[in-house]
Amino acid sequence: MNKNTQELLKLLKNSQKIENYLSGQSNELMEISLPQYLEKLLKEKNLKKSQCILDANLQRNYGYQIFSGERTPSRDKLISLCIAMHLTTEETHSLLCATGYADLYPKHRRDSILIFALEKKLNVLETNELLYELEENSLDEK
């Protein structure tokens, strides 16, 4: 993957046929499932799945189902995992985008708080406390 999103968007807009774009840019397109992406991150960061599930404040079975692909987490549960895995804001952005979720957007109040928490390396409990103090829904709320 060498092209940034803007370059790919320009190529896509200028393509006469989608098939040409897809075949010409196949090495630039993300084709990785959430479980594969999470496993990749675990290896890169030398983390234990069980500890990440615990640190993300997820029920044990549910956490393992996310990692196996049996369950699809909500955006907030995925953000909890990002925090538990000590991902940077950029890594969180990549994971959210790769899995089809909306990126954290600094113009949204709650997302700004989440970006702040990621940047300050707050854990899930500290992040939820900050969200509560600022009268926003915690990552645990539905």
Contacts in CASP RR format, 6 or more apart in sequence:
PFRMAT RR
TARGET T0000
AUTHOR 0000-0000-0000
METHOD contacts of the structure
MODEL  1
MNKNTQELLKLLKNSQKIENYLSGQSNELMEISLPQYLEKLLKEKNLKKS
QCILDANLQRNYGYQIFSGERTPSRDKLISLCIAMHLTTEETHSLLCATG
YADLYPKHRRDSILIFALEKKLNVLETNELLYELEENSLDEK
1 27 0 8 1.000
1 28 0 8 1.000
1 30 0 8 1.000
2 28 0 8 1.000
3 11 0 8 1.000
3 25 0 8 1.000
3 28 0 8 1.000
8 25 0 8 1.000
8 28 0 8 1.000
11 21 0 8 1.000
11 25 0 8 1.000
12 21 0 8 1.000
15 21 0 8 1.000
22 29 0 8 1.000
30 97 0 8 1.000
30 98 0 8 1.000
32 40 0 8 1.000
32 98 0 8 1.000
33 69 0 8 1.000
34 66 0 8 1.000
34 69 0 8 1.000
34 72 0 8 1.000
34 73 0 8 1.000
34 78 0 8 1.000
34 98 0 8 1.000
34 99 0 8 1.000
35 66 0 8 1.000
35 67 0 8 1.000
35 68 0 8 1.000
35 69 0 8 1.000
37 95 0 8 1.000
37 98 0 8 1.000
37 99 0 8 1.000
38 66 0 8 1.000
38 67 0 8 1.000
38 81 0 8 1.000
39 67 0 8 1.000
41 47 0 8 1.000
41 85 0 8 1.000
41 87 0 8 1.000
41 91 0 8 1.000
41 95 0 8 1.000
42 48 0 8 1.000
42 49 0 8 1.000
42 52 0 8 1.000
42 85 0 8 1.000
45 85 0 8 1.000
45 86 0 8 1.000
47 85 0 8 1.000
47 86 0 8 1.000
49 64 0 8 1.000
49 67 0 8 1.000
50 60 0 8 1.000
51 84 0 8 1.000
52 81 0 8 1.000
52 84 0 8 1.000
52 85 0 8 1.000
53 60 0 8 1.000
53 63 0 8 1.000
53 64 0 8 1.000
53 67 0 8 1.000
53 84 0 8 1.000
54 60 0 8 1.000
54 84 0 8 1.000
55 83 0 8 1.000
55 84 0 8 1.000
55 123 0 8 1.000
55 124 0 8 1.000
56 63 0 8 1.000
56 77 0 8 1.000
56 80 0 8 1.000
56 81 0 8 1.000
56 83 0 8 1.000
56 84 0 8 1.000
56 85 0 8 1.000
56 124 0 8 1.000
57 80 0 8 1.000
57 84 0 8 1.000
57 124 0 8 1.000
57 125 0 8 1.000
57 128 0 8 1.000
57 139 0 8 1.000
57 140 0 8 1.000
58 66 0 8 1.000
58 77 0 8 1.000
58 80 0 8 1.000
58 81 0 8 1.000
62 71 0 8 1.000
63 71 0 8 1.000
63 73 0 8 1.000
65 71 0 8 1.000
66 72 0 8 1.000
66 73 0 8 1.000
66 77 0 8 1.000
66 81 0 8 1.000
73 81 0 8 1.000
74 142 0 8 1.000
75 96 0 8 1.000
75 101 0 8 1.000
75 102 0 8 1.000
76 139 0 8 1.000
76 140 0 8 1.000
76 141 0 8 1.000
77 139 0 8 1.000
78 95 0 8 1.000
78 96 0 8 1.000
78 99 0 8 1.000
78 101 0 8 1.000
79 92 0 8 1.000
79 96 0 8 1.000
79 104 0 8 1.000
79 114 0 8 1.000
79 139 0 8 1.000
80 124 0 8 1.000
80 139 0 8 1.000
80 140 0 8 1.000
82 91 0 8 1.000
82 92 0 8 1.000
82 95 0 8 1.000
82 96 0 8 1.000
82 118 0 8 1.000
83 117 0 8 1.000
83 118 0 8 1.000
83 122 0 8 1.000
83 123 0 8 1.000
83 124 0 8 1.000
83 127 0 8 1.000
83 139 0 8 1.000
84 123 0 8 1.000
84 124 0 8 1.000
86 121 0 8 1.000
87 95 0 8 1.000
87 118 0 8 1.000
88 118 0 8 1.000
89 104 0 8 1.000
89 115 0 8 1.000
89 118 0 8 1.000
89 119 0 8 1.000
92 104 0 8 1.000
92 118 0 8 1.000
93 103 0 8 1.000
93 104 0 8 1.000
96 102 0 8 1.000
96 103 0 8 1.000
96 104 0 8 1.000
97 103 0 8 1.000
104 111 0 8 1.000
104 114 0 8 1.000
104 115 0 8 1.000
104 118 0 8 1.000
105 111 0 8 1.000
106 112 0 8 1.000
106 115 0 8 1.000
109 134 0 8 1.000
109 136 0 8 1.000
110 131 0 8 1.000
110 136 0 8 1.000
110 137 0 8 1.000
113 127 0 8 1.000
113 130 0 8 1.000
113 131 0 8 1.000
113 134 0 8 1.000
113 136 0 8 1.000
114 127 0 8 1.000
114 131 0 8 1.000
116 130 0 8 1.000
117 126 0 8 1.000
117 127 0 8 1.000
117 130 0 8 1.000
122 130 0 8 1.000
124 139 0 8 1.000
127 139 0 8 1.000
128 138 0 8 1.000
128 139 0 8 1.000
128 140 0 8 1.000
131 137 0 8 1.000
131 138 0 8 1.000
131 139 0 8 1.000
132 138 0 8 1.000
END
